[in-house]
Amino acid sequence: MEIYLDNCATTRVCDEAVQACIKAMTLDYGNPSSLHKKGMEAEEILRETRRTAAGILGCDANLLTITGSATESNNLAILGAAAAYPRAGKTIVTTSVEHASVTNAVRHLAENGYNIRFVNPRSDGNFHPQDFLDAVDEDTFLLSMMMVNNEIGTILPWQTVIPALRKKYPKLLIHMDAVQGFAKYPLNVKRLDLDLLSLSGHKIYAPKGVGMLYCKKGIRLKPIVFGGGQENGLRSGTQAVQLAAGLTEAMRLCQQNRAAFETHYQMLNARLRDKIAGMDRIFINSPENGAPHLLNISVIGVPSEIMLHFLESKGIFVSSGSACSKGAKSEVLKAYGFPEERIRSALRISFSKDNTLEDIDLLSEALIEGAARFRRMTGA
């Protein structure tokens, strides 16, 4: 038996998405740029993907660009905006807990003359809206902040920060990485007045290799990939129609079951919190009011990699942080101010619609066994 609890890294593709992918690969397999019937059938799949996402986000479908990943969407948003607005200012504000695709994009711009300001969580582990307002000034052309942190589940104060900044700096470009929040929480880009928003398919039961970028009407971006001018010139290259088909079905599934899925995640999260409360030197790093679909914990005295592989031997799969970090010590946990022993022993447990309370109970038993075994071996 396998228990998969690494759903922030990727989810199992839902059956509806699998069937849509197969249909697109075997029946609607034309090139969407071709002018004949098979091409038009493929193009209709792309249009339907945009329509479905637009219904969830509350925007016009023609404002959505299909990309290959959220990493590509983040890069296109940040680098594309910098190229399109070279005189708008030379300061970018972001947070110290962003995904690497945001952090490394802004660091690249720093090498080319931009000033980067990182907003940090305070000692209580929360981000305070005033810190964003203090970081932005007249020279700031872009704010990029995530919706939900992908390692410990903090929900950033975007609902307060964005309207406040909009009022004070109406020309400021605002980008949100919504990978861990899209289709899990209500989000209306028009009401919130976002300029740019990135999302990913494989975090919501769609295949890997497909993402999306929302760009508000009137906002200019310059492409970072050049070719045949697909996706209104923003993302050249023949679109992966089969992946878009799968994304459509996954978005529908998550939207139709959003409330039920959230209740399910809350139930699993609460069960694990209750179990950990009675465990020796196992700490919860995620905030009480964080996103319910993930829980970051530390098993003091047992390095993350050792516990990860012990759990794997039991058929239980978790992670030691962001999958993109490939086992490196978490810069995010460091930014949150956790002590070294908790960073070294951190595990990220993330739930899916398919996980059960029994999964949580078996994980809890394995954590107790692993902690006892390796602490005894090391004398920790």
DOKOL-144713 format. One record per residue (C-alpha): x, y, z; residue in one letter. Coordinates in steps of 0.001 Angstrom, whole numbers, padded with zeros to 6 digits, always signed. Example, Ala and Ser with C-alpha at 12.3 -4.5 7.8 and 13.67 -1.06 7.14 Angstrom:
% residues 2
+012300-004500+007800A/+013670-001060+007140S/
***
This chain:
% residues 380
+000000+000000+000000M/+001238+003481-000866E/+000238+006651+000953I/+001052+009721-001088Y/+001284+012909+001003L/+003416+015113-001254D/+000614+016840-003125N/+002202+020287-002994C/+004931+018855-005208A/+002456+017309-007612T/-000906+015591-007566T/-002094+012387-009187R/-003876+013315-012403V/-007624+012922-011955C/-009490+010417-014116D/-011444+013141-015910E/-008216+014843-016972A/-006669+011552-018110V/-009620+010817-020380Q/-009562+014348-021799A/-005832+014002-022552C/-006354+010673-024308I/-009160+012097-026434K/-007031+015084-027429A/-004081+012865-028335M/-006065+010306-030314T/-008988+012230-031828L/-008397+015999-031555D/-004711+015715-032420Y/-004408+018516-034967G/-002032+021461-034694N/-004129+024354-033313P/-002410+026721-035750S/-003556+024701-038787S/-006465+026124-040772L/-008252+022848-041486H/-010885+021048-039418K/-008446+019073-037265K/-006612+022268-036409G/-009843+024022-035489M/-010826+021112-033227E/-007541+021475-031372A/-007920+025256-031181E/-011352+024815-029616E/-009768+022835-026767I/-007475+025761-026037L/-010403+028171-026131R/-012347+025961-023704E/-009382+025883-021306T/-009281+029664-021284R/-013060+029931-020868R/-013048+027562-017893T/-010173+029381-016168A/-011792+032735-016910A/-014987+031597-015199G/-013016+030684-012075I/-010888+033845-012035L/-013620+036281-013037G/-011915+037652-016141C/-012168+037638-019921D/-010813+034510-021584A/-008665+036487-024027N/-006561+037751-021109L/-005211+034244-020373L/-002037+032790-021872T/-001442+029036-021748I/+002141+028279-020724T/+004232+025218-019959G/+004347+025719-016181S/+003886+028220-013381A/+007648+028745-013486T/+007315+029941-017064E/+004304+032077-016125S/+006223+033715-013273N/+009206+034403-015500N/+007042+035798-018282L/+005216+038049-015819A/+008336+039427-014140I/+010867+039525-016981L/+008236+040389-019576G/+006999+043328-017505A/+010530+044603-016866A/+011242+044532-020603A/+007948+046239-021449A/+008313+049046-018869Y/+012023+049958-018777P/+011318+053513-017560R/+008643+052700-014968A/+011103+052366-012087G/+014012+050232-011022K/+012702+048760-007771T/+010904+045441-007321I/+009272+044408-004041V/+008689+040746-003253T/+008848+038489-000188T/+011631+036376+001235S/+009475+033230+001039V/+008636+033155-002678E/+009059+030166-004975H/+012453+029954-006678A/+010912+030889-010025S/+010090+034330-008601V/+013184+034745-006435T/+015621+033812-009187N/+013803+035929-011771A/+014116+039060-009635V/+017727+038205-008792R/+018406+038061-012518H/+016977+041564-012833L/+019134+042676-009903A/+022174+041714-011972E/+020875+044130-014595N/+020489+047192-012415G/+017237+046621-010521Y/+016896+047159-006792N/+015135+044268-005048I/+013443+044696-001680R/+012393+041584+000208F/+009556+041802+002733V/+010143+039425+005651N/+007731+037799+008067P/+007846+039318+011542R/+008868+037461+014668S/+005303+036185+015105D/+005605+034363+011750G/+003065+036585+009984N/+003425+039094+007184F/+002098+042506+008161H/+000473+044694+005505P/+002307+047813+006688Q/+005648+046226+005801D/+004575+046015+002157F/+003387+049611+002198L/+006722+050697+003682D/+008724+048742+001085A/+006983+050235-001959V/+007857+053746-003119D/+007574+055911-006231E/+010476+054054-007880D/+008779+050652-007456T/+007369+049305-010703F/+006420+045756-009591L/+005181+043946-006502L/+005235+040136-006702S/+003733+038190-003807M/+002459+034640-003532M/-001077+033818-002523M/-000193+030875-000256V/+003293+029844+000795N/+004171+026473-000692N/+006261+025203+002245E/+004367+026028+005437I/+001001+027220+004123G/+000982+030846+005279T/-001805+032803+003565I/-000223+036136+002731L/-002225+039335+003417P/-002908+040055-000237W/-006546+040955+000379Q/-005396+043919+002457T/-002112+044787+000761V/-003276+044971-002850I/-006170+047458-002387P/-004004+049641-000135A/-001161+049768-002653L/-003586+050277-005530R/-004927+053372-003802K/-001497+054839-003041K/+000394+053756-006179Y/-002118+053332-009035P/+000608+052692-011633K/+002288+049903-009648L/+002206+046510-011393L/+001016+043736-009061I/+001748+040057-009751H/+000523+037090-007728M/+001872+033543-007791D/-001376+031680-007086A/-000066+028142-007552V/-001007+026894-004065Q/-004266+028822-003915G/-005860+028607-007349F/-009114+026614-007347A/-008747+026118-003572K/-009951+029568-002541Y/-012242+032133-004186P/-010176+034579-006221L/-011578+037237-008532N/-008763+039021-010373V/-011018+041836-011556K/-012408+042583-008100R/-008952+042402-006548L/-007534+044461-009427D/-004549+042220-010086L/-002348+042918-013098D/-000709+039515-013428L/-001411+036069-011972L/+000357+032728-012443S/-001057+029245-011940L/-000066+025629-012445S/-001942+022535-013585G/-000176+019710-011787H/-001011+021063-008323K/-004757+020651-008997I/-004955+017129-010509Y/-003983+018142-014061A/-000931+016836-015946P/+002548+018265-015522K/+003718+020637-018227G/+000849+023132-018375V/+000296+026447-016621G/-001363+029768-017267M/-000765+033493-016952L/-003436+036140-016522Y/-002504+039597-017802C/-004961+042449-017238K/-006228+044331-020272K/-003936+047240-021064G/-000867+045737-019363I/+002019+045117-021749R/+004426+042197-021611L/+007322+041381-023901K/+007828+037694-024727P/+010784+035766-023377I/+010440+032998-026006V/+010393+033827-029708F/+008985+031871-032618G/+005727+031570-034482G/+003754+033982-032314G/+001311+031572-030690Q/-000714+032702-027657E/-001070+036229-029044N/+002677+036504-029454G/+003433+036005-025755L/+004331+032328-025807R/+005603+030971-029106S/+005650+027243-029752G/+002963+024743-030663T/+000627+024437-027697Q/+000349+021126-025817A/-003340+020669-026604V/-003667+017398-024704Q/-002329+019011-021515L/-004689+021940-021915A/-007563+019476-022247A/-006533+017841-018988G/-006187+021209-017285L/-009752+022114-018251T/-011202+019021-016596E/-009072+019401-013475A/-010151+023018-013082M/-013786+022011-013419R/-013371+019248-010847L/-011736+021568-008309C/-014203+024383-008877Q/-017269+022143-008566Q/-015922+020501-005394N/-014007+023400-003881R/-015962+023573-000613A/-015987+019787-000172A/-012254+019519-000867F/-011486+022318+001615E/-013538+020585+004311T/-011685+017346+003564H/-008276+019035+003863Y/-009334+020653+007147Q/-010360+017265+008536M/-007005+015680+007611L/-005045+018658+008892N/-006880+018663+012221A/-006338+014910+012653R/-002596+015242+012088L/-002348+018239+014416R/-004133+016244+017133D/-001792+013293+016651K/+001340+015448+016752I/+000167+017201+019927A/+000883+014003+021842G/+004268+013251+020260M/+007647+013879+021872D/+009665+016719+020286R/+007678+016849+017079I/+006726+020425+016286F/+004298+022020+013847I/+005861+024793+011764N/+002694+025770+009875S/+000495+028530+011330P/-002863+027717+012891E/-004625+029873+010298N/-002649+028575+007330G/-003855+026733+004250A/-005390+023420+005341P/-003986+021326+002482H/-000469+021220+003940L/+001283+020900+007272L/+004997+021435+007862N/+006457+019659+010891I/+009861+019032+012444S/+010948+015770+014063V/+013730+017005+016314I/+016826+014827+016277G/+016088+013168+012935V/+017348+014901+009753P/+014665+015402+007106S/+016231+013120+004533E/+016580+010225+006974I/+012955+010435+008097M/+011773+010928+004512L/+013423+007690+003401H/+012252+005823+006501F/+008673+006821+005702L/+009264+005814+002093E/+010256+002327+003309S/+006784+002176+004871K/+005152+003217+001597G/+004514+006786+002809I/+005662+009659+000618F/+006248+013178+001989V/+008811+015876+001186S/+011442+017864+003015S/+010268+021127+001426G/+009751+022531-002050S/+010387+019869-004699A/+012423+022426-006669C/+014979+022671-003820S/+015930+018984-004247K/+016685+018446-000578G/+018596+021677+000088A/+017989+023380+003432K/+014901+025520+003221S/+015541+029233+002734E/+011853+029739+003448V/+012047+028222+006941L/+015177+030274+007548K/+013285+033426+006538A/+010564+032524+009030Y/+013205+032434+011750G/+012972+028780+012730F/+015972+027429+014674P/+018482+025305+012826E/+017408+022034+014461E/+013843+022519+013192R/+015010+023427+009694I/+017254+020332+009529R/+014380+018054+010532S/+011490+019658+008630A/+008958+017643+006629L/+006163+018949+004439R/+003006+016836+004454I/+000410+017844+001867S/-003017+016364+001316F/-005152+015494-001686S/-008804+014742-002215K/-007904+011035-002133D/-006201+010900+001271N/-008029+009371+004228T/-007952+009586+008020L/-006387+006125+008001E/-003510+007558+005953D/-002941+010146+008677I/-003067+007532+011427D/-000527+005331+009631L/+001728+008328+009037L/+001521+009231+012728S/+002485+005708+013794E/+005419+005739+011375A/+006628+009125+012653L/+006653+007821+016239I/+008514+004661+015204E/+011039+006535+013079G/+011697+009162+015730A/+012306+006536+018409A/+014573+004434+016181R/+016855+007217+014921F/+016996+009159+018167R/+018083+005954+019905R/+020755+005360+017254M/+022171+008879+017525T/+021446+009616+021158G/+019529+012735+020096A/
***
